[in-house]
């Protein structure tokens, strides 16, 4: 049976994906090894997964996630479903 993770699980999962996105950006900024190529290939996957999770989150979960994200980084958008 496939079901959504518990609310705190979604926040933790999104936070981990955000960390992976930040790591990809760091590798791309250095652009000096094979890890930059891997980061370039993985970044769209991480962004898609982050977007998928953010759409499944409640507003309380989104608030919890935003409070855990570093304030000095460029924020990722946590999108709301369109009407």
N, CA, C and O atoms as a GROMACS GRO file, in nm:
protein
  332
    1UNK      N    1   0.085  -0.117   0.000
    1UNK     CA    2   0.000   0.000   0.000
    1UNK      C    3   0.090   0.123   0.000
    1UNK      O    4   0.180   0.133   0.082
    2UNK      N    5   0.065   0.217  -0.092
    2UNK     CA    6   0.144   0.338  -0.103
    2UNK      C    7   0.065   0.453  -0.041
    2UNK      O    8  -0.045   0.483  -0.086
    3UNK      N    9   0.121   0.518   0.061
    3UNK     CA   10   0.054   0.631   0.124
    3UNK      C   11   0.153   0.742   0.150
    3UNK      O   12   0.274   0.720   0.150
    4UNK      N   13   0.101   0.862   0.173
    4UNK     CA   14   0.186   0.978   0.198
    4UNK      C   15   0.254   0.964   0.333
    4UNK      O   16   0.198   0.906   0.426
    5UNK      N   17   0.377   1.018   0.344
    5UNK     CA   18   0.444   1.016   0.473
    5UNK      C   19   0.365   1.099   0.574
    5UNK      O   20   0.284   1.183   0.535
    6UNK      N   21   0.387   1.074   0.700
    6UNK     CA   22   0.326   1.155   0.804
    6UNK      C   23   0.368   1.300   0.787
    6UNK      O   24   0.472   1.326   0.727
    7UNK      N   25   0.288   1.395   0.838
    7UNK     CA   26   0.322   1.536   0.819
    7UNK      C   27   0.466   1.572   0.857
    7UNK      O   28   0.534   1.639   0.779
    8UNK      N   29   0.512   1.531   0.973
    8UNK     CA   30   0.649   1.563   1.011
    8UNK      C   31   0.749   1.493   0.919
    8UNK      O   32   0.860   1.541   0.900
    9UNK      N   33   0.709   1.381   0.863
    9UNK     CA   34   0.793   1.310   0.768
    9UNK      C   35   0.809   1.388   0.639
    9UNK      O   36   0.917   1.390   0.580
   10UNK      N   37   0.701   1.452   0.593
   10UNK     CA   38   0.709   1.532   0.471
   10UNK      C   39   0.801   1.652   0.491
   10UNK      O   40   0.879   1.686   0.402
   11UNK      N   41   0.793   1.715   0.608
   11UNK     CA   42   0.879   1.830   0.637
   11UNK      C   43   1.025   1.785   0.640
   11UNK      O   44   1.111   1.851   0.582
   12UNK      N   45   1.052   1.676   0.707
   12UNK     CA   46   1.190   1.625   0.715
   12UNK      C   47   1.241   1.586   0.576
   12UNK      O   48   1.357   1.611   0.543
   13UNK      N   49   1.156   1.524   0.496
   13UNK     CA   50   1.195   1.484   0.361
   13UNK      C   51   1.224   1.607   0.275
   13UNK      O   52   1.322   1.609   0.202
   14UNK      N   53   1.139   1.709   0.284
   14UNK     CA   54   1.160   1.832   0.206
   14UNK      C   55   1.287   1.903   0.252
   14UNK      O   56   1.359   1.960   0.170
   15UNK      N   57   1.315   1.902   0.381
   15UNK     CA   58   1.436   1.964   0.432
   15UNK      C   59   1.560   1.892   0.379
   15UNK      O   60   1.658   1.957   0.343
   16UNK      N   61   1.556   1.761   0.374
   16UNK     CA   62   1.669   1.684   0.320
   16UNK      C   63   1.687   1.712   0.171
   16UNK      O   64   1.800   1.725   0.124
   17UNK      N   65   1.578   1.722   0.098
   17UNK     CA   66   1.588   1.753  -0.045
   17UNK      C   67   1.645   1.893  -0.063
   17UNK      O   68   1.725   1.916  -0.153
   18UNK      N   69   1.603   1.987   0.021
   18UNK     CA   70   1.657   2.123   0.013
   18UNK      C   71   1.808   2.122   0.036
   18UNK      O   72   1.882   2.194  -0.032
   19UNK      N   73   1.854   2.041   0.129
   19UNK     CA   74   1.999   2.030   0.154
   19UNK      C   75   2.070   1.972   0.030
   19UNK      O   76   2.180   2.014  -0.003
   20UNK      N   77   2.006   1.878  -0.036
   20UNK     CA   78   2.065   1.821  -0.158
   20UNK      C   79   2.071   1.925  -0.269
   20UNK      O   80   2.168   1.930  -0.345
   21UNK      N   81   1.968   2.007  -0.280
   21UNK     CA   82   1.967   2.114  -0.379
   21UNK      C   83   2.080   2.213  -0.350
   21UNK      O   84   2.150   2.256  -0.442
   22UNK      N   85   2.098   2.249  -0.223
   22UNK     CA   86   2.206   2.341  -0.184
   22UNK      C   87   2.342   2.280  -0.217
   22UNK      O   88   2.432   2.350  -0.264
   23UNK      N   89   2.357   2.150  -0.194
   23UNK     CA   90   2.484   2.083  -0.225
   23UNK      C   91   2.509   2.085  -0.376
   23UNK      O   92   2.622   2.105  -0.420
   24UNK      N   93   2.404   2.065  -0.455
   24UNK     CA   94   2.419   2.071  -0.601
   24UNK      C   95   2.466   2.210  -0.643
   24UNK      O   96   2.555   2.223  -0.726
   25UNK      N   97   2.406   2.312  -0.585
   25UNK     CA   98   2.447   2.449  -0.618
   25UNK      C   99   2.594   2.472  -0.582
   25UNK      O  100   2.665   2.540  -0.656
   26UNK      N  101   2.638   2.417  -0.471
   26UNK     CA  102   2.778   2.433  -0.430
   26UNK      C  103   2.872   2.364  -0.529
   26UNK      O  104   2.974   2.420  -0.567
   27UNK      N  105   2.837   2.244  -0.571
   27UNK     CA  106   2.920   2.174  -0.671
   27UNK      C  107   2.922   2.249  -0.804
   27UNK      O  108   3.025   2.258  -0.869
   28UNK      N  109   2.806   2.301  -0.843
   28UNK     CA  110   2.800   2.375  -0.969
   28UNK      C  111   2.881   2.504  -0.962
   28UNK      O  112   2.940   2.546  -1.061
   29UNK      N  113   2.884   2.567  -0.846
   29UNK     CA  114   2.961   2.691  -0.829
   29UNK      C  115   3.110   2.663  -0.843
   29UNK      O  116   3.183   2.746  -0.898
   30UNK      N  117   3.155   2.549  -0.794
   30UNK     CA  118   3.298   2.513  -0.806
   30UNK      C  119   3.331   2.471  -0.949
   30UNK      O  120   3.436   2.506  -1.002
   31UNK      N  121   3.240   2.394  -1.009
   31UNK     CA  122   3.252   2.353  -1.149
   31UNK      C  123   3.390   2.300  -1.186
   31UNK      O  124   3.442   2.329  -1.294
   32UNK      N  125   3.448   2.222  -1.096
   32UNK     CA  126   3.585   2.176  -1.124
   32UNK      C  127   3.604   2.025  -1.120
   32UNK      O  128   3.717   1.977  -1.125
   33UNK      N  129   3.496   1.950  -1.110
   33UNK     CA  130   3.513   1.805  -1.105
   33UNK      C  131   3.389   1.732  -1.155
   33UNK      O  132   3.291   1.794  -1.196
   34UNK      N  133   3.396   1.602  -1.149
   34UNK     CA  134   3.286   1.520  -1.197
   34UNK      C  135   3.160   1.539  -1.113
   34UNK      O  136   3.049   1.514  -1.161
   35UNK      N  137   3.175   1.584  -0.989
   35UNK     CA  138   3.058   1.606  -0.904
   35UNK      C  139   2.970   1.718  -0.958
   35UNK      O  140   2.849   1.717  -0.936
   36UNK      N  141   3.030   1.814  -1.028
   36UNK     CA  142   2.951   1.922  -1.089
   36UNK      C  143   2.859   1.864  -1.197
   36UNK      O  144   2.744   1.908  -1.209
   37UNK      N  145   2.907   1.769  -1.273
   37UNK     CA  146   2.824   1.706  -1.375
   37UNK      C  147   2.710   1.628  -1.310
   37UNK      O  148   2.595   1.636  -1.354
   38UNK      N  149   2.742   1.554  -1.206
   38UNK     CA  150   2.638   1.480  -1.134
   38UNK      C  151   2.535   1.576  -1.076
   38UNK      O  152   2.415   1.551  -1.084
   39UNK      N  153   2.582   1.687  -1.019
   39UNK     CA  154   2.491   1.787  -0.962
   39UNK      C  155   2.400   1.845  -1.070
   39UNK      O  156   2.281   1.865  -1.046
   40UNK      N  157   2.456   1.872  -1.186
   40UNK     CA  158   2.375   1.928  -1.296
   40UNK      C  159   2.266   1.830  -1.340
   40UNK      O  160   2.157   1.871  -1.378
   41UNK      N  161   2.296   1.702  -1.334
   41UNK     CA  162   2.198   1.601  -1.372
   41UNK      C  163   2.093   1.579  -1.263
   41UNK      O  164   1.976   1.553  -1.294
   42UNK      N  165   2.133   1.589  -1.137
   42UNK     CA  166   2.042   1.560  -1.026
   42UNK      C  167   1.955   1.679  -0.986
   42UNK      O  168   1.846   1.660  -0.932
   43UNK      N  169   2.002   1.801  -1.010
   43UNK     CA  170   1.930   1.920  -0.964
   43UNK      C  171   1.784   1.924  -1.011
   43UNK      O  172   1.697   1.951  -0.928
   44UNK      N  173   1.754   1.900  -1.137
   44UNK     CA  174   1.612   1.901  -1.177
   44UNK      C  175   1.528   1.796  -1.105
   44UNK      O  176   1.411   1.819  -1.076
   45UNK      N  177   1.588   1.682  -1.077
   45UNK     CA  178   1.516   1.576  -1.005
   45UNK      C  179   1.482   1.620  -0.863
   45UNK      O  180   1.369   1.603  -0.816
   46UNK      N  181   1.581   1.679  -0.796
   46UNK     CA  182   1.558   1.727  -0.660
   46UNK      C  183   1.452   1.838  -0.658
   46UNK      O  184   1.365   1.839  -0.571
   47UNK      N  185   1.460   1.930  -0.753
   47UNK     CA  186   1.361   2.038  -0.758
   47UNK      C  187   1.220   1.984  -0.782
   47UNK      O  188   1.124   2.029  -0.719
   48UNK      N  189   1.208   1.888  -0.870
   48UNK     CA  190   1.077   1.828  -0.898
   48UNK      C  191   1.022   1.760  -0.774
   48UNK      O  192   0.904   1.774  -0.742
   49UNK      N  193   1.105   1.686  -0.705
   49UNK     CA  194   1.061   1.617  -0.584
   49UNK      C  195   1.023   1.717  -0.475
   49UNK      O  196   0.924   1.696  -0.404
   50UNK      N  197   1.101   1.825  -0.462
   50UNK     CA  198   1.068   1.928  -0.364
   50UNK      C  199   0.933   1.991  -0.397
   50UNK      O  200   0.851   2.012  -0.308
   51UNK      N  201   0.909   2.021  -0.524
   51UNK     CA  202   0.780   2.078  -0.565
   51UNK      C  203   0.666   1.982  -0.537
   51UNK      O  204   0.559   2.023  -0.491
   52UNK      N  205   0.687   1.853  -0.566
   52UNK     CA  206   0.583   1.753  -0.541
   52UNK      C  207   0.547   1.747  -0.393
   52UNK      O  208   0.430   1.742  -0.357
   53UNK      N  209   0.650   1.748  -0.309
   53UNK     CA  210   0.625   1.745  -0.165
   53UNK      C  211   0.556   1.872  -0.117
   53UNK      O  212   0.464   1.865  -0.036
   54UNK      N  213   0.599   1.987  -0.167
   54UNK     CA  214   0.540   2.112  -0.121
   54UNK      C  215   0.392   2.121  -0.158
   54UNK      O  216   0.313   2.180  -0.084
   55UNK      N  217   0.354   2.063  -0.271
   55UNK     CA  218   0.213   2.061  -0.309
   55UNK      C  219   0.130   1.973  -0.216
   55UNK      O  220   0.011   1.998  -0.196
   56UNK      N  221   0.192   1.871  -0.161
   56UNK     CA  222   0.121   1.779  -0.072
   56UNK      C  223   0.113   1.829   0.071
   56UNK      O  224   0.038   1.775   0.152
   57UNK      N  225   0.190   1.933   0.104
   57UNK     CA  226   0.197   1.982   0.242
   57UNK      C  227   0.079   2.073   0.276
   57UNK      O  228   0.025   2.144   0.192
   58UNK      N  229   0.043   2.066   0.403
   58UNK     CA  230  -0.055   2.161   0.456
   58UNK      C  231   0.015   2.294   0.481
   58UNK      O  232   0.138   2.301   0.476
   59UNK      N  233  -0.061   2.398   0.507
   59UNK     CA  234   0.003   2.527   0.533
   59UNK      C  235   0.085   2.523   0.662
   59UNK      O  236   0.186   2.592   0.672
   60UNK      N  237   0.043   2.443   0.759
   60UNK     CA  238   0.121   2.429   0.883
   60UNK      C  239   0.256   2.363   0.854
   60UNK      O  240   0.359   2.402   0.910
   61UNK      N  241   0.255   2.263   0.767
   61UNK     CA  242   0.380   2.197   0.729
   61UNK      C  243   0.471   2.293   0.653
   61UNK      O  244   0.592   2.295   0.676
   62UNK      N  245   0.413   2.372   0.564
   62UNK     CA  246   0.493   2.470   0.489
   62UNK      C  247   0.555   2.573   0.582
   62UNK      O  248   0.670   2.611   0.565
   63UNK      N  249   0.478   2.617   0.680
   63UNK     CA  250   0.530   2.712   0.779
   63UNK      C  251   0.644   2.649   0.858
   63UNK      O  252   0.747   2.712   0.881
   64UNK      N  253   0.626   2.524   0.898
   64UNK     CA  254   0.732   2.453   0.972
   64UNK      C  255   0.857   2.439   0.886
   64UNK      O  256   0.969   2.457   0.936
   65UNK      N  257   0.840   2.406   0.759
   65UNK     CA  258   0.955   2.392   0.670
   65UNK      C  259   1.027   2.525   0.653
   65UNK      O  260   1.149   2.530   0.664
   66UNK      N  261   0.953   2.632   0.627
   66UNK     CA  262   1.014   2.762   0.606
   66UNK      C  263   1.091   2.808   0.730
   66UNK      O  264   1.192   2.877   0.718
   67UNK      N  265   1.043   2.770   0.848
   67UNK     CA  266   1.112   2.810   0.971
   67UNK      C  267   1.244   2.733   0.989
   67UNK      O  268   1.332   2.778   1.062
   68UNK      N  269   1.257   2.618   0.923
   68UNK     CA  270   1.378   2.537   0.934
   68UNK      C  271   1.482   2.569   0.828
   68UNK      O  272   1.599   2.534   0.843
   69UNK      N  273   1.439   2.635   0.720
   69UNK     CA  274   1.533   2.667   0.612
   69UNK      C  275   1.624   2.782   0.654
   69UNK      O  276   1.580   2.875   0.722
   70UNK      N  277   1.751   2.776   0.616
   70UNK     CA  278   1.844   2.884   0.651
   70UNK      C  279   1.797   3.018   0.593
   70UNK      O  280   1.756   3.026   0.478
   71UNK      N  281   1.805   3.122   0.674
   71UNK     CA  282   1.757   3.254   0.634
   71UNK      C  283   1.850   3.321   0.534
   71UNK      O  284   1.806   3.407   0.457
   72UNK      N  285   1.978   3.284   0.533
   72UNK     CA  286   2.075   3.352   0.446
   72UNK      C  287   2.081   3.295   0.305
   72UNK      O  288   2.153   3.349   0.221
   73UNK      N  289   2.008   3.188   0.278
   73UNK     CA  290   2.007   3.128   0.145
   73UNK      C  291   1.892   3.184   0.063
   73UNK      O  292   1.794   3.233   0.118
   74UNK      N  293   1.907   3.175  -0.069
   74UNK     CA  294   1.796   3.212  -0.157
   74UNK      C  295   1.684   3.112  -0.132
   74UNK      O  296   1.704   2.991  -0.147
   75UNK      N  297   1.567   3.160  -0.093
   75UNK     CA  298   1.459   3.067  -0.060
   75UNK      C  299   1.404   2.995  -0.182
   75UNK      O  300   1.393   3.052  -0.290
   76UNK      N  301   1.371   2.869  -0.162
   76UNK     CA  302   1.299   2.795  -0.264
   76UNK      C  303   1.153   2.829  -0.248
   76UNK      O  304   1.105   2.848  -0.136
   77UNK      N  305   1.083   2.836  -0.354
   77UNK     CA  306   0.941   2.866  -0.343
   77UNK      C  307   0.868   2.742  -0.297
   77UNK      O  308   0.891   2.632  -0.347
   78UNK      N  309   0.782   2.760  -0.203
   78UNK     CA  310   0.693   2.654  -0.160
   78UNK      C  311   0.558   2.693  -0.217
   78UNK      O  312   0.487   2.776  -0.160
   79UNK      N  313   0.523   2.632  -0.330
   79UNK     CA  314   0.407   2.675  -0.404
   79UNK      C  315   0.277   2.624  -0.347
   79UNK      O  316   0.270   2.516  -0.288
   80UNK      N  317   0.176   2.705  -0.365
   80UNK     CA  318   0.042   2.666  -0.327
   80UNK      C  319  -0.031   2.619  -0.452
   80UNK      O  320  -0.003   2.668  -0.562
   81UNK      N  321  -0.123   2.526  -0.437
   81UNK     CA  322  -0.197   2.481  -0.556
   81UNK      C  323  -0.277   2.596  -0.615
   81UNK      O  324  -0.328   2.681  -0.542
   82UNK      N  325  -0.286   2.599  -0.745
   82UNK     CA  326  -0.362   2.704  -0.813
   82UNK      C  327  -0.509   2.664  -0.820
   82UNK      O  328  -0.544   2.547  -0.837
   83UNK      N  329  -0.593   2.765  -0.807
   83UNK     CA  330  -0.738   2.740  -0.812
   83UNK      C  331  -0.788   2.729  -0.953
   83UNK      O  332  -0.907   2.708  -0.975
   0.00000   0.00000   0.00000
